[in-house]
Amino acid sequence: MANKNPLEIELCGIKFKNPIITASGTFGYGIEYSRFIDISKLGGISVKGLSLHEVPGNKMPRIIETPAGMLNAIGLQNIGVDRFISEKLPQLRKYDTRIIVNFWGKTVDEYVEVAKKLDVITDIDMLEMNISCPNIKEGGIAFGTDPKMTEKVVSAVKKNIRNKPLIVKLSPNVTDIKLFAKICEDSGADAISAINTLLGMSIDIDTRKPHISNITGGLSGPAIKPVAVRMVYEVFKTVKVPVIGIGGIMNYKDVVEFFLAGASAVQVGTANFVDPEIPLKIVDDLSKYINKNKINNISELTGSFDI
């Protein structure tokens, strides 16, 4: 019997009404966008990355538009895990959508402590680790660009959570993303999301100063999609856990492309700044595509492109 909802997917034993998830850092804590769209129609929301304590973020300016994209160095600004649980989550849980909580730390111990706080909250469906953060005890090297630190932090978090599937969000700023994906899987990751932003820079030719105060920032938007698709394909071919594709998705065709490359779900990011209704437009158009092509379930597309 055909699935009544051909867009329904399952990630790590959890059912999503559709594979469209809004990406962390681009959708606030979810509730901000409820003024513009019905967020209950989304498959899920990955909230702004949470840390152990409140973080004010970087100095302004910290965003600059680029050709086919955006460069940002927000500095992981957030209200901290405790305030999120007490202030934001009660409002977010009113909506019929899956809640994925993105989190990070400056040390392995901070990662573990945040994860443990989130793991016991019943209204959270999945955890997503951002390992693109600098380890302040190791000279500022990002956890996600050093194989040993990746293994250490993912293993430590996985050993300390009991209730939630763990997604690890990979940095693209590495020589071989396949290596890091395999390390994450071997260290206990239940799913991989790829990719985070690419490191970039923009200079004002009149002032001869960087456009953003942090000098460098993360590049996102349609400009990075070909890189993201390639990396999703490489990760899919390397690991057995599900892959969530991220990077420059603007329409349903982009989603299908990520699925063909190996994604089991996707996250829509920078597009939310262009038009908050884009994720829901994608859901509608994706449904039409599936019906037109007589596909029983969108999961059939995962990794099915022909060489």
N, C-alpha and C positions, 0 to 999 in steps of 0.2 A: 504493500500500500504506500502511495506517495506521501511524503511529509506534507501535512496541511500548511505548514509555514516553511517554504523552501529556503528562507533566509536564516532560519534557526541554526545555530551552531553550538558545539559543546567544546569548552576549553577546560582541561583538567577536571572533568566531571561536572562542570558548571554550565548550565544552559543559558545562552544569550538569545534574545528574540531576533537579533540580526548581528552581523559581524562589525558594525560601525561603532567604534569607541572613540571618544574625543581624547586627544593626547594631553598628557600632563604638561602644565606650563602654558597652555593655550586656552584653557577653559575655566580658569580660576578654581574655585572649589565646587564648581558645578551649578550652584544655586544662582550665581550672578547671571547666567544665561537664561534662566527660567522666565525672565521678562520678555525674551525675544522668541523663544521656541518652546515647544512641548518636549522637555528633556526625557519624558517617559517613553518617547518613541525611539530613543537611542538604544543601541545594544548595551552600551556601558559608558562610564565616565572614568577616566584616570585623572585624579585630582592633582592640583599643584603639589610639587614635591615637598614633603614634610621632614623637618629635622627635630632633634631633641629639644632645642630651644628656639625661640623666635629669632628670625634673621631679617635685618632691615634691607639687605640687598646692596647693590653697588650704587655709586653716585650717578646722577644724571649727567649727560644723556646716556641712555643705555639701549636704545633701539634705533636702527637706521634701515630704511628700505633700500634694497639692492635690486639689480635687474633680475626679475623672476624669483624674488625671494626677500628675505629679511635677515638682518644680522642683529643678534641681541646678546646682551650681557647683563641680564636682570640680577644675577648674583644669588639665585635660589631664594629670593625673598619669600618668607612664609611666616605664619603665626605660631608655628610650633605644634607638635603632635597633641599635646594636652588640650590646647585651646580649640584645635580642630575637632577633637572628640566631643568636647563640651558645647561648642558654639555652632559649628558648621554641620556636623554629622546629623544631629536631630532634624535639621531642615532638609538635608539631602535625602534622608531615608524615606521621606514622604513620596518620592518619585519612584515609579516602576522601572528601574533600570539597574544594571549591575554596577556596583561601586568598587573600583580598583584604586587603591591608595599607593601613590608613588612616594618613596621615602629615600633619605640619604643621610650620611654622617661624615664627620671629619676624621673619625677613627673607627676601627673595627668595633670597639665597645659601644660607640654611639649608634652604629648601624644595628647592632644586636638589641640595644635598649629600646630603640624606636620600634623595631619589628615586634618585640615582645609585647609592647603596649597595644599595638594594632592587632596582633594575632588573637587576642581574647575578645575583641569587639564583634558581636554576632552580625551587625548590620554591614560589615565589610565583607566583600566576596573574595577578593584577591589582593595580594601585595605585589608591588612592582619596585624593584631595587634600581636606583640610578647609581651606576658605578663609575660615572664620568667625573666624580668629585675628587679633589686633591686630598691625599692623606697627609695631614699636618705633621704626623710623627715620622714620615718618610720623605721629608724634603719637598712636599707638595706634589709628588708624582700621583697622577690620577689612578685610582684603584683599577679602572677598566683598561689601562694601557700597559700594565705590568702583570704578566701571567701569574706570578707567585702571589701578588696581592689580590688578584681576582679570585684565585682559589681560596685564599685565606678568608676573605670577607664573605663570599658566598657560602662556604662551608660553615662558618661561624653562625651566620643568620639561620641557615637551614636547620642546624642542630638545636636552635633555640625556639623554633616555632612548631606548633603541633596542629593548628586548625586551618591555616590558609595556604592555598597554592602560592608558590613563589615564582614570579616572573622576574627575569633579570634583563634590564635594558642595556644593550651594548653600545659602546662608543665606536664610531666609524674611524676615529683617528688612530688607527693601528695599522701595522703592516699586513697582518693576516687575520681577518675577523673569524675565520673558521677555527683557529686555535683557541680563541677566547670563548666561542660558542661551545666547543667541546669541553673546555675546562668548567664552564658553568654547568653544563649537563652532568658531568662527572661529580661535581661538587653538590649536586642536589636540586638544581633549578628544575622547576616543573614546566616552564615555558620560557621562551626567549622573545624579547621585543627588539626590533632593529629597524631603523637606526636612530641614535640620538643625533644632535646637530654636528655639522662639520665645522672645524675651526677656521675662522676667516677674519678679515680685517678690511677696513675702509678708511681712506684718508681724505680730508677736505683740502683740495688743492689751493684754496685761497688762504686759509689759516695755517696750512701745513701741519695740522694736528689731526689726530684720529677723530672720527665721527662719534665714537663712543668712548666714555671715560676710562673704560677698562682696557683700551687699545684693541684687544682682540675680542671676538665673540663667536656665538654659534650661528652658523648659516642654516636656514631652513627654507622651505617653500619649494615650488616646482623645479627650481634649478638643481636640487639635489636628488630628484626622483630617480634618474638613471643609475646613480650610485647606490641608492637605497634598494632598488630592484635587484641589482647585481648582488648586493650583500645578502639580501633575503634568500636569494637562490643559493648562494654559497652555504649559508647557515642551514637551510633546509636539507641540502645534500649531506650535511655533516652530522646533524643531530636527529634524534628520534622524537624529541619533545616538540610541541606545537610552536610555530613561529608567528609572531604578530608583526605585520609589516607597517612601517612608518616612514614617511618622507615625501613631501610634495604632493600628497593626494588632494585633487581638486574636484574630481568628478567620478562617476561610476566606472568609466573606462580605466582610470588609474587603479581602482580597487580590483577590477578583474585582472589587470596586469600583475598586481602583487600576488593575487591568488594563484595565477598560472605559474609564477616564480616559486611558489611554495608556502605562501601565507595561509594561515587558518582563520585569521581575523586581521583587521587593520585599525590603525589609529589616525584620525584626521586632526591636524594641528594648525599650521599657519592659515589654512583656509578659513578657520573660525574668525580670524581678524578681518578677512576680506568680506565675508558674508556669514553671519551666524546661522543662516538657514541651510548652508551647503551640506552639512551632514545629513539632514533630513531629506534634502533633494537627492542625495546619493542613495539613500534607502529606497526612495520611490523609484528612481531610475534603475537601480539594481534589480528590483522586483520585476520591472518590465523586461529587463534583459533576460532574466532567468526564465520567465514565462515564454518569451518570444523564442528562446532557444531550447525550450522543452527540457530544462535541467531540473531534476527532482529536488536536489539540494545543492546549495552553493559550495558545500564542502567537496563536491565532486571535481571542482576546478582546481583544488589545491595541488600544485606541482604537476599539472597536466599538460604543460606546454610541449609542443612537438619540436624536436631538434631535427 
